[in-house]
Amino acid sequence: MFCRAVCLAAALNLSGAASLAQSLPDLGGRAVVVVTENAYLPLQFIDPDTGQPAGWEYDALAELSSRLNFTVEYRNTSWDAMIQAVSDGLYDLGMTGITITEERRQKVDFSDPYMRSEIFMLVRGDEQRFTDPKTFAANPELLIGAQPGTSPFYVAVYEILDGNEQNPRIKLMETFAATVAALQAGDVDLVLTDSAAGKAISDNSGGRLKLVGAPLQAEDFGFIFPKGSDLVAPINAGLAALRADGTLDRLTQKWFVDYRP
């Protein structure tokens, strides 16, 4: 009886996924210009072995483009320029682990969330001086590496330090990868990261890095579009199909669990 129930549930799930796939919009081979940063392992980055861009978001866009029948033209820009550039209509879609916030919704439209994450403290593997925001803040010699304008930056400012965005204890860097490199080199003592990226980095660091403490903030990631974009609805339909048939889970297993740089 148990097997019969499980098999019936699986058949119903597959049927639902197939129904979603059959009803997906067809974009007729339309070219979609996608901008990214290639600096947020393992969502999107340059693979050191191949020199080519890779990551969770690239695979997700490849699946979406195949199922919705559009072609992708990739462009690169820095994080601090990306949201405004998409808002100005320079690109059709932006991806770089962008947290969905009401403030950003004033400039761009978001897709439905494709991933939920929590912000954790990433430190060196031998760190013993602090394990939570309070003990970090109490030591004025400790420094945080962060990208300006990101969720980790604002968590550092408002949930760990004193609310001063010019606090000299925050060392600003252009890319997330640069903050991790600075942490490894001992130039900063803390980097805030979403749980997915942080787990991948710490697991692959050979003990040189680790996550400590409780999650500081939960956040949802989404793709961004110019306001009023007609791509939002089809991309949301595609994401629903990828979620229903387990594709998003498989990509997360591939890039956040199995991947070894």
C-alpha positions as CSV (number, residue, x, y, z in Angstrom):
1,M,0.0,0.0,0.0
2,F,2.9,2.4,0.9
3,C,4.6,1.8,-2.4
4,R,1.4,2.3,-4.3
5,A,0.8,5.6,-2.5
6,V,4.3,6.8,-3.2
7,C,4.2,5.8,-6.8
8,L,0.9,7.5,-7.3
9,A,2.2,10.7,-5.7
10,A,5.3,10.6,-8.0
11,A,3.1,10.0,-11.0
12,L,0.9,13.0,-10.0
13,N,4.0,15.2,-9.6
14,L,5.4,14.2,-12.9
15,S,2.0,14.8,-14.5
16,G,1.9,18.3,-13.0
17,A,5.4,19.1,-14.2
18,A,4.6,17.8,-17.7
19,S,1.5,20.0,-17.7
20,L,3.6,23.1,-16.7
21,A,6.1,22.3,-19.4
22,Q,3.4,22.0,-22.1
23,S,1.9,25.3,-21.1
24,L,5.1,27.4,-21.1
25,P,5.2,30.5,-23.3
26,D,7.1,30.4,-26.6
27,L,9.3,33.5,-27.0
28,G,10.0,32.7,-30.7
29,G,13.8,32.7,-30.5
30,R,13.9,36.2,-29.1
31,A,17.4,37.5,-28.1
32,V,17.6,38.4,-24.4
33,V,20.6,40.4,-23.2
34,V,21.6,39.2,-19.8
35,V,24.1,41.1,-17.6
36,T,26.1,39.6,-14.7
37,E,29.2,40.1,-12.7
38,N,30.9,36.7,-12.8
39,A,32.2,37.1,-9.3
40,Y,29.8,35.2,-7.0
41,L,30.8,31.6,-6.6
42,P,29.0,29.3,-7.2
43,L,26.1,31.4,-8.7
44,Q,28.2,32.8,-11.5
45,F,32.0,33.0,-11.8
46,I,34.8,32.3,-14.2
47,D,35.8,28.6,-14.0
48,P,39.6,28.6,-13.3
49,D,40.0,25.3,-15.2
50,T,38.3,26.4,-18.4
51,G,38.4,30.2,-18.3
52,Q,34.7,30.2,-19.2
53,P,31.8,31.5,-17.2
54,A,29.9,28.9,-15.2
55,G,27.6,28.5,-12.2
56,W,24.1,27.9,-10.9
57,E,22.6,31.0,-12.6
58,Y,24.1,30.1,-16.0
59,D,22.7,26.7,-15.9
60,A,19.3,28.0,-14.8
61,L,19.2,30.5,-17.7
62,A,20.2,27.8,-20.1
63,E,17.3,25.7,-19.0
64,L,14.9,28.7,-19.2
65,S,16.1,29.7,-22.7
66,S,15.6,26.1,-23.9
67,R,12.1,25.7,-22.5
68,L,10.9,29.2,-23.3
69,N,12.7,29.4,-26.8
70,F,14.9,32.4,-26.4
71,T,18.6,33.0,-27.0
72,V,20.9,34.6,-24.5
73,E,23.6,37.3,-25.1
74,Y,25.7,37.8,-22.0
75,R,27.3,41.0,-20.9
76,N,29.4,41.9,-17.9
77,T,29.4,44.9,-15.6
78,S,30.2,45.7,-11.9
79,W,27.8,45.1,-9.1
80,D,27.4,48.8,-8.3
81,A,26.4,49.6,-11.9
82,M,24.1,46.7,-12.5
83,I,20.8,47.6,-11.0
84,Q,20.8,51.1,-12.5
85,A,21.9,49.8,-15.9
86,V,19.0,47.3,-16.0
87,S,16.7,50.1,-14.8
88,D,17.8,52.3,-17.7
89,G,17.0,49.5,-20.1
90,L,20.6,48.8,-21.2
91,Y,20.0,45.1,-20.5
92,D,16.9,42.8,-20.5
93,L,17.8,40.8,-17.4
94,G,20.3,41.0,-14.6
95,M,21.6,38.1,-12.5
96,T,24.1,38.0,-9.7
97,G,22.4,36.7,-6.6
98,I,20.3,39.9,-6.2
99,T,18.3,40.1,-3.1
100,I,14.7,41.1,-3.6
101,T,14.0,44.3,-1.6
102,E,11.2,46.9,-1.7
103,E,13.8,49.6,-2.3
104,R,15.1,47.9,-5.4
105,R,11.6,47.3,-6.6
106,Q,11.3,51.1,-7.1
107,K,13.9,50.8,-9.9
108,V,13.5,47.3,-11.4
109,D,11.0,44.4,-11.6
110,F,12.0,41.1,-10.0
111,S,11.2,37.6,-11.0
112,D,9.7,35.3,-8.4
113,P,12.4,34.1,-6.0
114,Y,14.6,31.3,-7.4
115,M,16.5,30.7,-4.1
116,R,16.2,31.6,-0.5
117,S,19.3,32.0,1.5
118,E,20.4,33.3,4.9
119,I,23.4,35.6,5.7
120,F,26.2,34.0,7.8
121,M,29.5,35.1,9.1
122,L,32.5,33.7,7.1
123,V,35.8,33.7,8.9
124,R,39.2,32.1,8.8
125,G,39.4,28.5,10.0
126,D,41.5,29.4,13.0
127,E,39.4,32.3,14.1
128,Q,38.8,32.2,17.9
129,R,38.2,35.9,18.8
130,F,34.5,36.1,18.0
131,T,31.6,33.9,17.1
132,D,28.7,36.4,16.9
133,P,28.0,40.0,15.9
134,K,28.3,41.3,19.5
135,T,31.8,40.0,20.2
136,F,32.9,41.1,16.7
137,A,31.6,44.7,17.2
138,A,33.2,44.9,20.7
139,N,36.7,44.5,19.2
140,P,37.6,47.7,17.3
141,E,40.6,46.0,15.6
142,L,38.4,43.6,13.6
143,L,37.5,44.5,10.0
144,I,34.8,43.5,7.6
145,G,35.2,43.1,3.8
146,A,32.1,44.0,1.8
147,Q,30.8,45.2,-1.6
148,P,29.0,48.6,-1.3
149,G,25.2,48.5,-1.9
150,T,24.8,44.7,-1.2
151,S,22.7,43.1,1.5
152,P,25.8,41.9,3.4
153,F,27.1,45.5,3.4
154,Y,23.9,46.8,5.0
155,V,23.8,43.9,7.5
156,A,27.4,44.8,8.4
157,V,26.5,48.4,8.9
158,Y,23.2,48.1,10.7
159,E,23.2,44.8,12.4
160,I,26.8,44.4,13.4
161,L,28.3,47.8,13.6
162,D,26.9,51.3,14.5
163,G,24.8,52.2,11.5
164,N,27.5,54.5,10.0
165,E,27.9,53.5,6.3
166,Q,31.3,55.2,6.3
167,N,32.6,53.2,9.3
168,P,36.3,52.6,8.7
169,R,36.0,49.1,9.9
170,I,34.2,48.2,6.7
171,K,36.7,47.7,3.8
172,L,34.9,48.2,0.5
173,M,35.9,46.0,-2.4
174,E,34.6,45.7,-6.0
175,T,33.7,42.0,-6.0
176,F,32.6,39.3,-3.6
177,A,35.6,37.2,-4.6
178,A,37.9,40.1,-3.6
179,T,36.4,40.1,-0.1
180,V,37.0,36.4,0.3
181,A,40.6,36.8,-1.0
182,A,41.1,39.6,1.5
183,L,39.8,37.4,4.3
184,Q,42.1,34.5,3.4
185,A,45.1,36.9,3.3
186,G,44.3,38.3,6.7
187,D,43.5,41.8,5.4
188,V,40.0,41.6,6.9
189,D,38.5,39.4,9.6
190,L,35.0,38.8,8.5
191,V,32.9,38.5,5.3
192,L,29.2,38.2,5.3
193,T,27.8,35.8,2.8
194,D,24.6,34.0,1.9
195,S,24.4,30.4,3.3
196,A,24.6,28.7,-0.1
197,A,27.7,30.4,-1.3
198,G,29.3,30.4,2.2
199,K,28.8,26.7,2.6
200,A,30.3,26.0,-0.9
201,I,33.3,28.2,-0.1
202,S,34.0,26.8,3.4
203,D,33.5,23.2,2.3
204,N,36.0,23.7,-0.5
205,S,38.6,25.7,1.5
206,G,40.4,22.7,3.1
207,G,39.6,24.1,6.5
208,R,41.0,27.6,5.8
209,L,37.5,29.1,6.1
210,K,34.4,28.4,8.1
211,L,30.9,29.7,8.9
212,V,30.2,30.7,12.5
213,G,27.2,31.8,14.5
214,A,23.5,31.9,13.7
215,P,22.0,33.3,10.5
216,L,21.8,37.1,10.6
217,Q,19.1,37.6,7.9
218,A,17.0,35.6,5.5
219,E,16.8,36.8,1.9
220,D,15.3,35.8,-1.4
221,F,17.2,36.0,-4.7
222,G,15.6,37.0,-8.0
223,F,16.4,38.0,-11.6
224,I,15.9,41.7,-12.3
225,F,14.3,43.4,-15.4
226,P,13.5,46.9,-16.5
227,K,10.2,48.2,-15.1
228,G,7.3,46.8,-17.0
229,S,9.3,44.2,-18.9
230,D,7.2,41.6,-20.7
231,L,9.9,39.0,-19.8
232,V,8.8,38.8,-16.1
233,A,5.7,36.6,-16.7
234,P,7.4,34.0,-19.0
235,I,10.5,33.8,-16.8
236,N,8.3,33.2,-13.7
237,A,6.4,30.5,-15.6
238,G,9.7,28.9,-16.5
239,L,11.0,29.0,-12.9
240,A,7.7,27.4,-11.7
241,A,8.3,24.5,-14.2
242,L,12.0,24.1,-13.1
243,R,10.9,24.0,-9.5
244,A,8.1,21.6,-10.2
245,D,10.2,19.0,-12.0
246,G,13.1,19.2,-9.6
247,T,15.5,21.0,-11.9
248,L,16.3,23.8,-9.4
249,D,17.0,21.2,-6.7
250,R,19.4,19.4,-9.1
251,L,21.2,22.6,-9.9
252,T,21.6,23.4,-6.2
253,Q,23.0,19.9,-5.6
254,K,25.4,20.3,-8.5
255,W,26.8,23.7,-7.6
256,F,26.4,24.0,-3.8
257,V,27.1,20.4,-2.8
258,D,29.0,18.5,-5.5
259,Y,31.1,21.2,-7.1
260,R,34.8,21.3,-6.2
261,P,36.8,24.2,-7.7
